[in-house]
C-alpha cells in the first residue's frame, strides 16, 4: 500500500509541473456577450456528439463494449499521451510500469458495478487495466467547469454546462492548446442508460470513463459536478482510500448513483448533500418545478452551503465555476463574472436553450480547456451536447 501511495502522489505531482504551463498575457481574453451562436456554428463549434446505449441489464463487464469498439483508437491515443507525459518526467518508463502493476489493485477495492465495468473496458480496449484505472481517477482532481441552472419566465428549468478538462496536463506550444483536452474531444459521447428497455438517465461522458459528470433524469432532475479546490482535497481522499479508509464515495460514482437511483429532486439533493466524499465538490442540481435549482457546496464530509433559486429575491439562476460563491474567484481565473454579466444581460424573460448556449460561448467562459457544452431541459427530458473549440486569442483556462 505504501507503494500505491507514492505512485499516485508522483503521478499527480508530475502532471501538474509548471514545465507545462502556457504563457498568460496581459490580455484578459474577455469578449462581449455572444449572440446568435445557436444552432451551433462557426469556429467555436467542432462537432456534434454521437449517442450510445448502455444496457444496465447486461453484466457490468459487457455494458461498454459497443462504445469502446467505436472509440478504441481514440481512447488508445489519449492514453498514449498520458504515457508520454509520464515518460517526460521518468524517462526510464518506471512510472508507467508502476501504474500497470500497482493501480489494478485499486480496481478490486471499488464498489460495484464500477470495478467490473472498468475491467470490461480494459479488456475491450486492450489497454492495460492500470492505465484505464488512472484515466478514471484523474477526474477526481483535474476538472474545471462552468455550470448554470436557470428558470425562464414560464417556470421551466434549463441547465447548461461547459466541461473544461486538462489543466496543467501538457501545453502544445505550436497549436496553443492543452494536449489532453484535444485528445478528449473525440471521446465525448452521449449515453442513454436503459433498464428493461426504458431510459433511466442520460449523460454526456468520455468513452472509457464510468463515472458521471453531466446528466439528466428525464422529467425529474438534471445534475452536473464541478471541481472544488481545497487543501483537504481529492489527493487526500484517494490516499485514504488506498490506505484502507473507504467510508467515502468517489464523486463521479456518487453522481452516477444519484442519476440512476434517486426518485426526485429532493431525494437527489439530500444524497448529494449528505454522502461522505473522497474529494470536495460543487453539485449543481436542477429540478422540474419552479424554484428547484441549487448549488451544493461540499467539503469531503459536510455540506457547507446550499444556494437555491429564489424568485422573491430575484435569483432566477444559480451559476458555479470552481470557487465558493461567497468568495471572489482567483484573479487569473474569473469565468464567473463574465458569465453572470451575460446572464444578467440576457434577462429571465429571454433565457432559453439558445441564449444559454450564447453565454457558454462567450470567452473566457469558453476557453482552451473546454471540451464540450451540454444543454438540458428537464421538462422536455432533453440533453444535447456539442464539441467546442476556442480560437485564438483565447484564455488558457
Phi and psi in degrees as a GROMACS rama.xvg file:
@    title "Ramachandran Plot"
@    xaxis  label "Phi"
@    yaxis  label "Psi"
@TYPE xy
-62.0671  -37.2959  UNK-2
-64.1598  -38.9661  UNK-3
-64.1077  -41.3729  UNK-4
-56.1477  -51.2773  UNK-5
-64.5563  -40.0259  UNK-6
-59.5578  -54.0939  UNK-7
-64.7452  -41.845  UNK-8
-59.2567  -42.6438  UNK-9
-63.925  -43.522  UNK-10
-60.4508  -47.9448  UNK-11
-67.3455  -40.8753  UNK-12
-66.1751  -37.7977  UNK-13
-60.957  -49.3228  UNK-14
-73.8123  -11.557  UNK-15
-100.964  15.8062  UNK-16
-60.7336  139.368  UNK-17
-67.0759  -8.71723  UNK-18
-58.3639  -25.5693  UNK-19
-104.281  14.2865  UNK-20
-78.1398  133.684  UNK-21
-79.6846  158.738  UNK-22
-72.2071  141.913  UNK-23
-115.887  117.897  UNK-24
-83.9049  178.528  UNK-25
-73.0125  -15.8143  UNK-26
-64.3532  128.262  UNK-27
-75.5418  -12.5566  UNK-28
62.8209  12.5048  UNK-29
-90.2987  133.859  UNK-30
-120.872  166.458  UNK-31
-63.0423  154  UNK-32
-56.4156  128.155  UNK-33
-75.3842  151.545  UNK-34
-136.264  158.502  UNK-35
57.1574  37.5313  UNK-36
-89.3127  -13.4584  UNK-37
-114.733  135.211  UNK-38
-60.1122  147.476  UNK-39
-54.7644  134.881  UNK-40
-162.051  174.792  UNK-41
77.4489  -171.491  UNK-42
-68.9727  -16.9939  UNK-43
-85.0637  -9.23717  UNK-44
-102.651  117.748  UNK-45
-104.961  -11.6145  UNK-46
153.339  164.397  UNK-47
-84.5863  173.271  UNK-48
-116.6  131.088  UNK-49
-76.582  150.788  UNK-50
-99.5935  142.144  UNK-51
-135.925  154.799  UNK-52
-103.359  131.894  UNK-53
-107.704  112.056  UNK-54
-88.1892  107.39  UNK-55
-72.4875  -8.4036  UNK-56
-82.7645  -13.7271  UNK-57
-78.6967  156.389  UNK-58
-57.7368  143.075  UNK-59
-51.6016  -38.1149  UNK-60
-72.7536  -8.02589  UNK-61
-108.067  -4.50617  UNK-62
-68.2923  -29.8705  UNK-63
-102.691  7.44342  UNK-64
-58.6506  -45.6256  UNK-65
-65.8813  -38.0128  UNK-66
-65.2258  -49.1151  UNK-67
-68.5678  -33.9683  UNK-68
-57.8913  -42.9773  UNK-69
-75.3964  -33.1451  UNK-70
-106.99  10.7498  UNK-71
-56.1292  -47.4574  UNK-72
-62.2917  -43.3308  UNK-73
-67.5592  -39.1699  UNK-74
-64.9085  -42.6188  UNK-75
-64.899  -37.4998  UNK-76
-63.8127  -39.1326  UNK-77
-68.6946  -42.8007  UNK-78
-62.774  -36.3967  UNK-79
-62.3434  -36.4476  UNK-80
-64.5683  -41.3608  UNK-81
-61.3971  -41.7274  UNK-82
-59.4028  -43.8303  UNK-83
-63.528  -40.214  UNK-84
-62.5489  -43.0362  UNK-85
-63.9922  -40.503  UNK-86
-68.8845  -26.8218  UNK-87
-64.0446  -28.7671  UNK-88
-95.2776  -32.2757  UNK-89
-129.541  83.1427  UNK-90
-57.3976  -22.8115  UNK-91
-68.4699  -15.4467  UNK-92
84.5447  4.04107  UNK-93
-64.5166  -33.7758  UNK-94
-64.3466  -46.4378  UNK-95
-66.5093  -34.997  UNK-96
-60.4651  -42.0075  UNK-97
-65.1141  -39.4585  UNK-98
-58.4025  -48.464  UNK-99
-66.5962  -31.455  UNK-100
-88.6544  -41.3285  UNK-101
-101.984  -32.9387  UNK-102
-63.9801  -30.4014  UNK-103
-56.4636  -22.5975  UNK-104
-65.1698  -28.7238  UNK-105
-67.656  -37.1924  UNK-106
-55.4567  -44.1764  UNK-107
-68.0457  -12.7111  UNK-108
-92.9479  -8.26812  UNK-109
-76.7179  152.193  UNK-110
-71.3946  160.783  UNK-111
-73.4633  147.144  UNK-112
-94.1567  10.1038  UNK-113
-64.9883  -40.1608  UNK-114
-63.8525  -40.8738  UNK-115
-74.0622  -31.102  UNK-116
-65.9643  -42.937  UNK-117
-63.2741  -42.6516  UNK-118
-61.619  -40.2732  UNK-119
-64.6831  -38.8353  UNK-120
-64.0992  -42.6181  UNK-121
-61.6562  -42.2186  UNK-122
-65.9901  -44.5329  UNK-123
-67.6861  -34.003  UNK-124
-88.8743  -22.2644  UNK-125
76.6185  9.41119  UNK-126
-90.9857  137.896  UNK-127
-51.7566  140.212  UNK-128
-56.9373  -37.9472  UNK-129
-62.0478  -36.9775  UNK-130
-75.2408  -33.7529  UNK-131
-67.2449  -37.4332  UNK-132
-63.6618  -44.0722  UNK-133
-60.1726  -41.4662  UNK-134
-57.467  -40.9895  UNK-135
-74.9481  -27.8878  UNK-136
-77.1475  -33.4848  UNK-137
-50.9056  -36.8672  UNK-138
-70.2879  -13.7338  UNK-139
-69.0774  -18.6859  UNK-140
-136.545  -1.34685  UNK-141
-128.347  25.263  UNK-142
-104.97  128.379  UNK-143
-126.909  129.819  UNK-144
-146.296  173.478  UNK-145
-128.78  126.618  UNK-146
-129.424  144.004  UNK-147
-145.948  136.139  UNK-148
-115.373  128.718  UNK-149
-133.051  147.208  UNK-150
-109.377  126.35  UNK-151
-81.9523  178.997  UNK-152
-65.2537  -17.2066  UNK-153
-97.8812  1.66519  UNK-154
89.8684  9.2139  UNK-155
-82.8536  142.181  UNK-156
-98.4765  130.828  UNK-157
-117.862  143.858  UNK-158
-137.67  121.71  UNK-159
-129.216  153.603  UNK-160
-154.038  146.707  UNK-161
-103.037  127.161  UNK-162
-97.2838  111.692  UNK-163
-106.968  124.969  UNK-164
-148.243  146.658  UNK-165
116.872  10.6602  UNK-166
-57.4744  128.054  UNK-167
67.4224  13.9095  UNK-168
-107.77  57.7683  UNK-169
92.4495  106.581  UNK-170
-99.9179  123.537  UNK-171
-86.2462  102.919  UNK-172
-63.479  -36.5027  UNK-173
-66.7497  -48.0809  UNK-174
-95.2434  -3.00546  UNK-175
52.4594  59.3296  UNK-176
-152.477  161.331  UNK-177
-83.0229  128.118  UNK-178
-62.2299  -48.0864  UNK-179
-65.5724  -39.3203  UNK-180
-57.6395  -44.0474  UNK-181
-68.6393  -35.7689  UNK-182
-72.1874  -24.3843  UNK-183
-77.5718  -27.0888  UNK-184
-58.0539  -41.657  UNK-185
-67.8139  -13.3856  UNK-186
-91.144  -4.85869  UNK-187
-69.5604  128.829  UNK-188
-137.435  151.043  UNK-189
-97.3142  135.091  UNK-190
-122.585  133.691  UNK-191
-109.335  102.5  UNK-192
-82.7206  120.887  UNK-193
-125.027  146.823  UNK-194
-138.733  135.555  UNK-195
51.851  36.3021  UNK-196
64.9282  22.6138  UNK-197
-125.444  143.12  UNK-198
-65.8988  127.365  UNK-199
-94.3424  -48.0031  UNK-200
-159.342  166.506  UNK-201
-123.127  152.421  UNK-202
-149.39  152.289  UNK-203
-103.482  129.979  UNK-204
-147.61  175.348  UNK-205
-103.053  130.678  UNK-206
-56.9484  128.483  UNK-207
99.3056  -5.70809  UNK-208
-111.586  121.362  UNK-209
-92.941  -14.8237  UNK-210
-80.804  175.981  UNK-211
-123.094  135.007  UNK-212
-113.232  -22.589  UNK-213
-145.608  125.738  UNK-214
-166.653  167.778  UNK-215
-139.937  136.31  UNK-216
-102.079  101.583  UNK-217
-49.6788  130.293  UNK-218
73.3216  2.1509  UNK-219
-118.609  -59.8528  UNK-220
-161.85  162.654  UNK-221
-124.085  154.087  UNK-222
-149.719  132.587  UNK-223
-132.051  158.535  UNK-224
-125.334  133.176  UNK-225
-118.585  146.713  UNK-226
-68.0698  139.104  UNK-227
-116.885  120.39  UNK-228
-79.6306  133.271  UNK-229
-159.889  149.135  UNK-230
-62.317  -32.6958  UNK-231
-92.1769  66.1849  UNK-232
-101.726  -164.594  UNK-233
-61.7556  -31.9887  UNK-234
-57.7499  -44.3127  UNK-235
-65.873  -43.8129  UNK-236
-61.6097  -40.9698  UNK-237
-65.8513  -41.4979  UNK-238
-61.8485  -42.2297  UNK-239
-61.3856  -40.6398  UNK-240
-61.1124  -46.9309  UNK-241
-60.1259  -37.2751  UNK-242
-84.17  2.78688  UNK-243
107.56  -5.08965  UNK-244
-90.0575  103.237  UNK-245
-125.717  41.8872  UNK-246
-92.9369  -0.927725  UNK-247
-100.479  166.054  UNK-248
-110.556  137.176  UNK-249
-62.8541  135.151  UNK-250
-54.6266  -52.2276  UNK-251
-72.5413  -21.9691  UNK-252
-72.8342  -37.2829  UNK-253
-63.9018  -46.5037  UNK-254
-61.8151  -38.5343  UNK-255
-65.6245  -42.6992  UNK-256
-60.8624  -40.7979  UNK-257
-65.1117  -45.1836  UNK-258
-61.6825  -35.106  UNK-259
-80.2429  -36.7522  UNK-260
-114.477  -23.9051  UNK-261
-65.3705  143.431  UNK-262
-104.701  -4.2279  UNK-263
-164.483  169.084  UNK-264
-58.4619  -45.1357  UNK-265
-65.0007  -40.1562  UNK-266
-64.4307  -43.6547  UNK-267
-62.6088  -44.0149  UNK-268
-59.9785  -42.0213  UNK-269
-64.6237  -45.6363  UNK-270
-63.3696  -41.8844  UNK-271
-69.2486  -30.4446  UNK-272
-82.838  -29.6482  UNK-273
-105.92  -17.9483  UNK-274
-76.5176  131.298  UNK-275
-67.569  138.797  UNK-276
-118.118  161.841  UNK-277
-80.4903  -25.5807  UNK-278
-141.258  149.722  UNK-279
-66.6425  157.879  UNK-280
-162.055  164.52  UNK-281
-112.786  125.798  UNK-282
-105.863  125.715  UNK-283
-111.03  116.261  UNK-284
-123.189  133.587  UNK-285
-122.579  146.91  UNK-286
-112.602  -153.881  UNK-287
-121.144  9.18152  UNK-288
-131.797  158.105  UNK-289
-54.5419  132.962  UNK-290
87.5254  -5.68599  UNK-291
-90.2361  86.2255  UNK-292
-163.34  135.641  UNK-293
-158.343  161.238  UNK-294
-113.944  121.804  UNK-295
-101.815  112.701  UNK-296
-92.6338  118.824  UNK-297
-116.475  138.197  UNK-298
-88.2943  -175.282  UNK-299
-68.3747  -25.7338  UNK-300
-115.88  -20.7186  UNK-301
-131.442  155.394  UNK-302
-87.864  114.257  UNK-303
-87.2132  -28.6227  UNK-304
-162.809  147.639  UNK-305
-129.422  109.979  UNK-306
-104.49  115.968  UNK-307
-114.226  156.721  UNK-308
-58.0105  143.021  UNK-309
-151.728  99.8534  UNK-310
-65.1346  -32.551  UNK-311
-64.5561  -31.0933  UNK-312
-92.168  1.79679  UNK-313
78.1137  14.3368  UNK-314
-92.2095  84.918  UNK-315
-91.3478  -3.45876  UNK-316
-146.953  156.211  UNK-317
-124.785  139.82  UNK-318
-137.842  132.542  UNK-319
-132.457  134.28  UNK-320
-106.593  -101.817  UNK-321
-140.445  29.0153  UNK-322
-139.041  146.108  UNK-323
-55.52  134.186  UNK-324
-66.4071  -19.3672  UNK-325
-89.1446  -0.923805  UNK-326
-116.011  155.045  UNK-327
-70.9589  141.105  UNK-328
-68.9249  160.344  UNK-329
-56.9859  134.204  UNK-330
-59.644  -31.2845  UNK-331
-87.2442  1.88016  UNK-332
-143.396  53.4659  UNK-333
-95.6086  84.9693  UNK-334
-88.498  -20.2378  UNK-335
-64.1624  -48.746  UNK-336
-61.4208  -49.3717  UNK-337
-60.174  -39.1735  UNK-338
-64.5886  -44.3625  UNK-339
-68.7074  -36.1411  UNK-340
-58.8334  -43.8184  UNK-341
-71.5545  -36.3091  UNK-342
-63.7959  -43.9754  UNK-343
-65.4246  -37.3826  UNK-344
-67.8699  -33.5234  UNK-345
-67.3438  -43.4869  UNK-346
75.2081  155.623  UNK-347
-63.152  -34.4905  UNK-348
-64.7619  -23.6776  UNK-349
-112.991  3.42047  UNK-350
-72.1348  139.128  UNK-351
-162.151  175.748  UNK-352
-56.72  -40.65  UNK-353
-62.0642  -51.6419  UNK-354
-75.707  -26.8976  UNK-355
-65.8598  -38.5873  UNK-356
-63.5193  -36.2729  UNK-357
-59.2114  -45.5357  UNK-358
-60.2763  -44.9107  UNK-359
-74.9042  -5.75938  UNK-360
-100.878  2.32115  UNK-361
-92.7158  126.643  UNK-362
-69.2496  140.926  UNK-363
-93.3791  11.31  UNK-364
-57.1079  -42.3206  UNK-365
-90.093  127.571  UNK-366
-148.195  -175.867  UNK-367
-67.9433  -16.6977  UNK-368
-88.6483  -13.279  UNK-369
-67.8802  119.26  UNK-370
-95.9074  -43.1489  UNK-371
-149.294  160.42  UNK-372
-118.307  131.505  UNK-373
-120.282  139.382  UNK-374
-123.649  129.126  UNK-375
-129.68  144.248  UNK-376
-133.788  107.278  UNK-377
-63.1099  -44.5336  UNK-378
-61.2507  -30.8798  UNK-379
-92.4788  -13.4289  UNK-380
70.485  26.4449  UNK-381
-104.941  146.186  UNK-382
-138.005  125.643  UNK-383
-133.182  141.453  UNK-384
-136.207  152.764  UNK-385
-141.885  136.403  UNK-386
-73.92  137.846  UNK-387
-116.909  158.92  UNK-388
-139.822  153.79  UNK-389
-127.768  95.6317  UNK-390
-63.1534  150.002  UNK-391
-69.1288  146.892  UNK-392
-76.7665  140.069  UNK-393
-149.418  140.167  UNK-394
-63.386  133.703  UNK-395
-59.0089  -28.0513  UNK-396
